[in-house]
Amino acid sequence: MSSNKLAWTWRVKEECLEEYVAMHLNPWPEILEEHSKAGISNYSIFQNGNQFFYCYECEDSKAAFDYIAKSDACNRWNAITSKMVEGSFDFNDEVPMQPLREVFYLK
């Protein structure tokens, strides 16, 4: 089973929760533009307490990660948000997040 979706989950540190949510309710316009240029679409983030679930569609995740890793705007954003999560948004890392396995997909 395969689709062009990628999903993962992270926890946000309790002391950063309010700021993290505020940043995502009002993202920088250049962040949205860079994600679109990277080929990312239908990007959603869902919250359950301090656990966040991320899901987006992309034809070529590796190319998207490579693009984001070279983006000044994304690197500035990720430098802030990486300190807020239990994990890393650093797309220069070999594996910046652990994708979740898709076990069901209804087209």
N, C-alpha and C positions, 0 to 999 in steps of 0.2 A: 504494500500500500504506500503510495507516495503522492504528495502534492507539492505545491510551491510555497507552503507555509512553514514558518519557523516559530517555535514557541519556547519560552523558558520562564523560570520563576526565580525571584530573589526576595530576600527580606531587606527592608530598609531599617536602619538603626532608629530606635524609638525617638532619640533626641533630634533626629533629622526629618522625621515624618512630615511635619507641617511644611517645612521648606521644600522638601522633595515634591509633595503634592502641588504646592503653589507653583513651582517651576514647570510642572507638566500641565497645569491648567492654563498657563500662559507661556508657552514655549517661544524661544527666540525665532523670529521668522527665518533666519538663515539656517537654523537647524532643520526646520521643515523642508526648506528648499534643498538642502544637501541630502537629506534622506530620499527625497523624490529623485534627485539626480543619480543617486546610488542605485536606483531601481526598486526601492522599497515602497510598497503601497499597502493600503488597508491595515495600517499599523494601529493596534489597540493596546492599551494597558488597563488592566483591571486590578482593583485593590480589595484585599480582605485583611483588615487590620494593618499590620506592617508587612504583610506578604503581598507582592505584586506579581501579576501574571502578564507576560508580554507575548503578543502574537502579531506577526506581519506576513505579508506575501512578498515573494521575490523570486525571480527566475534564476538568479545566480548569486547565492549568498556569499560565496568567496569573493566575487567581484565587488559586491556591495560592501563587504567588510574592508576590502583593500581601499575602496574609494573613501570610506569614512575614516580609516586610519590616517589618510593623507589630508583630511579636511581640517583646516585651522579652527573653524567654528566648532566642529564636532569635538575636536581635542580640547578646546576650552570648556565646552559643556561637560564633557566626560571627566575632566579634571575636578570639577565641582561635584558631580553626581557620584563618581567613584568613591568619594569619601563618605557618602551617605549610605551606601549599600554594603551588605555582607557579600562581597564579590568584587568584580572589576568590570567597568565599561570600557577598558582600554583596548581598543580594536587593534593596537599594535601587538598585543599578546597573541601567542599562537592560537589559543582557544579562549576568547574573551568571555564566553559563557557556555554553559552546557545545555545544548538543545534538548528539549523533551521529545521523546519518541511518540510519534503519532500512531494511535491504535484504532482510530475510527475517523472516517471522513465521509460526509454526506454531501454530494455535489448538488 
